[in-house]
Amino acid sequence: MEVSVSDTGTGIEPEVLQRLFQPFVTTKEHGMGVGLSICRTIVESHGGKIWIESEVGRGTVFRFTLRAVSQEELTNAE
Protein backbone atom coordinates (compact mmCIF):
# COMPACT_ATOMS: atom_id res chain seq x y z
CA MET A 1 0.00 0.00 0.00
CA GLU A 2 1.15 3.57 -0.60
CA VAL A 3 0.47 6.57 1.61
CA SER A 4 1.13 10.15 0.57
CA VAL A 5 0.99 13.42 2.48
CA SER A 6 1.28 16.67 0.56
CA ASP A 7 1.47 20.36 1.30
CA THR A 8 1.39 23.58 -0.69
CA GLY A 9 4.35 25.16 1.09
CA THR A 10 7.56 26.55 -0.30
CA GLY A 11 9.06 23.20 -1.28
CA ILE A 12 12.53 21.92 -0.43
CA GLU A 13 15.71 23.05 -2.14
CA PRO A 14 17.29 20.25 -4.25
CA GLU A 15 20.58 20.42 -2.28
CA VAL A 16 18.71 19.71 0.97
CA LEU A 17 16.25 17.26 -0.58
CA GLN A 18 18.96 14.77 -1.55
CA ARG A 19 20.23 14.62 2.07
CA LEU A 20 16.96 14.96 3.98
CA PHE A 21 16.82 11.37 5.27
CA GLN A 22 20.33 11.56 6.70
CA PRO A 23 20.56 12.07 10.47
CA PHE A 24 20.91 15.68 11.66
CA VAL A 25 19.83 17.26 8.35
CA THR A 26 16.95 19.69 8.86
CA THR A 27 15.16 22.56 7.19
CA LYS A 28 14.04 24.00 10.52
CA GLU A 29 15.91 26.62 12.51
CA HIS A 30 15.58 24.70 15.78
CA GLY A 31 15.12 21.18 14.42
CA MET A 32 17.33 18.25 15.38
CA GLY A 33 17.08 16.53 12.01
CA VAL A 34 16.40 13.01 13.24
CA GLY A 35 12.67 12.58 12.50
CA LEU A 36 12.89 11.58 8.84
CA SER A 37 15.88 9.34 9.51
CA ILE A 38 13.83 7.50 12.14
CA CYS A 39 10.83 7.33 9.79
CA ARG A 40 12.99 5.77 7.07
CA THR A 41 14.33 3.17 9.49
CA ILE A 42 10.81 2.21 10.61
CA VAL A 43 9.35 2.06 7.08
CA GLU A 44 12.27 0.06 5.66
CA SER A 45 12.28 -2.36 8.60
CA HIS A 46 8.67 -3.19 7.66
CA GLY A 47 9.55 -3.87 4.03
CA GLY A 48 8.60 -0.45 2.69
CA LYS A 49 10.19 2.50 0.99
CA ILE A 50 9.94 6.24 1.74
CA TRP A 51 10.69 9.16 -0.55
CA ILE A 52 9.97 12.84 -1.15
CA GLU A 53 8.89 14.72 -4.25
CA SER A 54 9.27 18.47 -4.00
CA GLU A 55 9.21 21.49 -6.25
CA VAL A 56 10.47 24.79 -4.91
CA GLY A 57 7.59 27.23 -4.68
CA ARG A 58 4.93 24.56 -5.22
CA GLY A 59 5.06 22.23 -2.22
CA THR A 60 6.20 18.78 -1.18
CA VAL A 61 4.79 15.27 -1.22
CA PHE A 62 6.04 12.67 1.25
CA ARG A 63 5.28 9.09 0.14
CA PHE A 64 5.86 5.72 1.70
CA THR A 65 4.91 2.16 0.94
CA LEU A 66 4.27 -0.72 3.30
CA ARG A 67 3.69 -4.36 2.59
CA ALA A 68 0.05 -5.37 2.88
CA VAL A 69 -0.61 -8.12 5.42
CA SER A 70 -3.17 -10.83 4.73
CA GLN A 71 -5.81 -11.87 7.23
CA GLU A 72 -4.05 -15.24 7.51
CA GLU A 73 -0.79 -13.55 8.51
CA LEU A 74 -2.62 -11.53 11.15
CA THR A 75 -4.31 -14.62 12.54
CA ASN A 76 -1.05 -16.57 12.69
CA ALA A 77 0.80 -13.66 14.35
CA GLU A 78 -1.26 -13.93 17.51
BAFI-3210 file (N, C-alpha, C; in Angstrom, 3 decimals, decimal comma, padded with zeros to 6 digits):
// residues 78
n [1|2|3|4|5|6|7|8|9|10|11|12|13|14|15|16|17|18|19|20|21|22|23|24|25|26|27|28|29|30|31|32|33|34|35|36|37|38|39|40|41|42|43|44|45|46|47|48|49|50|51|52|53|54|55|56|57|58|59|60|61|62|63|64|65|66|67|68|69|70|71|72|73|74|75|76|77|78]
n.u [000,837|000,399|001,058|000,474|001,393|000,767|001,742|001,262|003,365|006,520|008,230|011,215|014,615|016,707|019,372|019,155|017,118|018,180|019,633|017,953|017,005|019,123|020,696|020,484|020,099|018,264|015,504|014,594|014,900|015,303|015,331|016,188|016,761|016,386|014,006|013,012|014,974|014,546|011,929|012,439|013,959|012,036|009,999|011,454|012,257|009,942|009,592|009,082|009,285|010,415|010,017|010,547|008,928|009,438|008,921|010,345|008,676|006,196|005,424|005,478|005,570|005,341|005,941|005,227|005,623|004,160|004,191|001,378|-000,604|-001,916|-005,100|-004,701|-001,989|-002,186|-003,817|-002,183|-000,117|-000,816]
n.v [-001,145|002,324|005,431|008,893|012,218|015,549|019,008|022,556|024,227|025,977|024,245|022,160|022,835|021,521|020,769|020,252|018,404|015,994|015,050|014,767|012,549|011,789|011,524|014,318|016,322|019,103|021,300|023,154|025,874|025,337|022,608|019,131|017,237|014,460|013,132|012,315|010,481|008,511|007,797|006,664|004,420|002,941|002,494|001,084|-001,138|-002,512|-003,482|-001,541|001,508|004,883|008,189|011,498|013,998|017,079|020,468|023,518|026,311|025,232|023,168|020,039|016,479|013,771|010,357|006,951|003,409|000,366|-003,085|-005,007|-006,884|-010,095|-011,480|-014,020|-013,951|-012,132|-013,547|-015,753|-014,485|-013,971]
n.w [000,000|-000,574|000,902|000,913|001,752|001,345|000,839|000,345|000,531|000,557|-000,685|-001,042|-001,194|-003,787|-003,029|-000,323|-000,295|-001,346|000,795|002,926|004,420|005,914|009,118|011,320|009,439|008,595|007,834|009,463|011,752|014,485|014,545|015,120|013,232|013,085|012,747|010,102|009,439|011,361|010,639|008,095|008,835|010,283|008,324|006,313|007,789|007,926|005,440|003,530|001,542|001,499|000,298|-001,105|-002,980|-004,372|-005,257|-005,604|-004,408|-004,935|-003,275|-001,370|-001,467|000,592|000,467|001,228|001,201|002,321|003,069|002,377|004,639|004,931|006,018|007,024|007,802|009,899|011,682|012,268|013,544|016,124]
ca.u [000,000|001,150|000,467|001,133|000,994|001,283|001,473|001,393|004,346|007,564|009,063|012,526|015,709|017,292|020,582|018,706|016,255|018,958|020,232|016,956|016,821|020,334|020,557|020,906|019,827|016,954|015,160|014,038|015,908|015,578|015,116|017,326|017,079|016,399|012,674|012,887|015,884|013,826|010,827|012,992|014,326|010,805|009,350|012,272|012,281|008,674|009,549|008,604|010,187|009,936|010,686|009,970|008,887|009,274|009,213|010,475|007,593|004,930|005,064|006,200|004,792|006,044|005,276|005,858|004,914|004,272|003,692|000,050|-000,613|-003,169|-005,814|-004,051|-000,789|-002,617|-004,309|-001,047|000,799|-001,262]
ca.v [000,000|003,571|006,566|010,150|013,423|016,671|020,363|023,580|025,156|026,549|023,199|021,920|023,050|020,249|020,417|019,713|017,260|014,771|014,624|014,964|011,368|011,564|012,067|015,676|017,261|019,689|022,561|023,999|026,624|024,698|021,176|018,248|016,525|013,007|012,578|011,583|009,342|007,503|007,325|005,771|003,168|002,212|002,059|000,056|-002,363|-003,190|-003,869|-000,447|002,504|006,242|009,165|012,838|014,717|018,472|021,488|024,793|027,231|024,555|022,233|018,783|015,268|012,669|009,095|005,719|002,164|-000,716|-004,359|-005,373|-008,120|-010,831|-011,865|-015,238|-013,547|-011,529|-014,616|-016,569|-013,665|-013,925]
ca.w [000,000|-000,603|001,607|000,575|002,480|000,562|001,296|-000,685|001,090|-000,296|-001,283|-000,425|-002,141|-004,247|-002,275|000,971|-000,582|-001,546|002,066|003,981|005,271|006,703|010,469|011,660|008,353|008,862|007,187|010,523|012,507|015,776|014,419|015,379|012,008|013,244|012,505|008,843|009,509|012,143|009,786|007,072|009,493|010,605|007,083|005,664|008,600|007,662|004,033|002,692|000,995|001,742|-000,547|-001,150|-004,245|-004,004|-006,254|-004,911|-004,683|-005,217|-002,219|-001,180|-001,222|001,246|000,136|001,699|000,935|003,298|002,591|002,880|005,416|004,728|007,235|007,514|008,515|011,154|012,543|012,694|014,352|017,512]
c.u [000,897|000,356|001,212|000,532|001,610|000,966|001,618|002,358|005,366|008,413|010,411|013,589|016,355|018,527|020,228|017,927|017,040|019,588|019,222|016,744|018,071|020,132|021,145|020,839|018,416|016,748|014,648|015,155|016,290|015,363|016,371|017,712|017,137|015,066|012,557|013,824|015,223|012,670|011,326|013,351|013,086|010,161|010,146|012,318|010,979|008,495|009,079|009,705|009,573|010,722|009,912|010,011|008,615|009,642|009,215|009,363|006,233|004,520|005,837|005,210|005,726|005,256|006,014|004,977|005,131|003,665|002,326|000,142|-001,969|-003,819|-005,176|-002,787|-001,136|-003,078|-003,155|-000,067|000,429|-000,832]
c.v [001,226|004,666|007,813|011,281|014,589|018,003|021,321|024,662|025,603|025,515|023,111|022,076|021,711|019,808|019,780|018,425|015,958|014,239|014,533|013,756|011,019|012,166|013,475|016,663|017,787|020,953|023,560|024,655|025,932|023,189|020,376|017,440|015,017|012,355|011,764|010,385|008,190|006,933|006,339|004,414|002,325|001,651|000,931|-001,235|-003,152|-003,499|-002,784|000,450|003,871|007,202|010,476|013,344|016,171|019,377|022,832|025,726|026,576|023,557|020,929|017,650|014,243|011,411|007,942|004,535|001,222|-001,969|-004,627|-006,725|-008,799|-011,170|-013,105|-014,898|-012,915|-012,581|-015,432|-015,795|-013,671|-015,170]
c.w [000,000|000,079|001,160|001,387|001,732|001,224|000,119|-000,212|000,067|-001,009|-000,589|-001,506|-002,514|-003,457|-000,928|000,744|-000,691|-000,262|003,204|004,892|006,073|008,097|010,575|010,492|008,572|008,042|008,209|011,327|013,811|015,727|014,699|014,147|012,148|012,865|011,233|008,784|010,275|011,331|008,740|007,675|009,780|009,344|006,431|006,468|008,458|006,176|003,090|002,189|001,273|000,858|-000,547|-002,577|-003,892|-005,166|-005,531|-005,369|-004,895|-004,145|-002,273|-000,958|-000,588|000,930|000,821|001,348|002,107|002,696|003,209|003,589|005,216|006,077|007,851|008,301|009,861|012,144|013,115|013,579|015,826|018,177]
res [m|e|v|s|v|s|d|t|g|t|g|i|e|p|e|v|l|q|r|l|f|q|p|f|v|t|t|k|e|h|g|m|g|v|g|l|s|i|c|r|t|i|v|e|s|h|g|g|k|i|w|i|e|s|e|v|g|r|g|t|v|f|r|f|t|l|r|a|v|s|q|e|e|l|t|n|a|e]
***
